[in-house]
């Protein structure tokens, strides 16, 4: 077989591999034809969503003076969501703390001006201990967003589940120990903080003499509202995935095991599982003032409208509720939640008695726009994912774009080097590199913003290189000849294999 023939065979096999990648490779999540609940509402939601919405399964509840309508669209793991399916609520959980703060103040258990150290003695003498409950409730404490950041394990495991056994649970005392070491950098200005919401929850629970925030929130808020299907998880729980939970998706379409949202946070910030039915009850009660805490929690604590980064509009902040100015004459009460694999929005217009709750198994920016369109009864389609950019989580698409760029560069480099590699050891290293990066890009690539078929184009040069190197295998020695850098190849082999093992942990199916 001539060199030209071998190259032709390599090219044909590479093209076949690319075609296979188009068929079986990564792709943007899409909502299938399955629906539940109100068929008209489901059709309405479909008419608003763009083709590239990047959503797989979602549930929508629309509350109006005429009643409550529920609709589920799509499916995940063969399950079509309905009003009793559980989704990760994310940061909408923070509004629970807003309502609970209003209750605690009304009962005389706490005051807005109380410092954290007043109710959490472990923080006495620390900067965090000087923060007031009002500052926590309005995100003006100066505390950082998180107590600490560790993205490595969640990305490897595909879950932030504390029950994985690979991380020791972080309990309340460890959380407070970390809080003692923090400094206040932006005190007095709005700076969103998951950590602050967690600390507010601890303070409220302790002021009430409750054993835990979960017990406190359940007794004070969930039970009075009949939210019997809403549950909390924390790093101390042995079981993190409740029954009827919809499996989550990364923005790029990768299925992951739903676990405890926030491995290094406590549940008061965002670790809630709930249903459309429960959240409809909650939104209705908050809007009409019958929820514990009444309407006090969503009354603004600042007089001026201020710019908000996540939406191109302005806001006022209450007790963790956000007042979103929709136009010059109208505003809505709002909060969203976004994890890597769940998204949620609650938006209410008390003046009209209308509210919308949207929960999905993927966190994307369209959820805000979809909720507003349903609230306004707008006929305008929701903007496409491409026009909105990275979505709610932001970090993942930018990171995944870098993965895609590395795959393209490595594939082209491998194709160029395929004719020049002088040993079998070198071909093994190059092949493992290409396969590892191809697998990693497939699992974590930017497939919420880029069509999945582009993966095939990225992979094509690398596939050609692998086939070409395989065809040259018999003509090559195991090691380079004398005078060559043998030690360098053997040194490259160790990190190459280690990286491949790490990638296997990342790409293995979860849950």
Secondary structure, DSSP 8 states (H G I E B T S, - for coil): --HHHHHHHHHHHHHHHHHHHHHHS-------S-EEE-HHHHHHHHHHS-TT---SEEEEEEEETTEEEEEEEE-BTTB---TT-BEE-GGGGHHHHHHHHHHHHHHTS--TT-BHHHH-GGGTTSTGGG-BHHHHHTT-S---S-S---HHHHHHHSS--GGGSSS----HHHHHHHHHT---SSTTS----HHHHHHHHHHHHHHTT-S-HHHHHIIIIIHHHT-TT-EE--TT-S--S-TTB--EE-TTS-EE----S-TTS-HHHH-EEE-HHHHHHHHHHHHHT-STTTTGGGS-S-SS-EEETTTTEEEEESSS-EEEEEETTEEEEEEEEE-SS-EEEEEEETTTTEEEEEEESS--THHHHHHHHHHHT--S----HHHHTTTTT-HHHHHHHHHHHHHHHHHHHHHHHTTT--BHHHHHHHHHHHHHHHHHHHHHS-TTTS-TTHHHHHHHHHHHHHHHHHHTGGGSBSS--TTS-HHHHHHHHHHHHHHHHHHHHHHS---
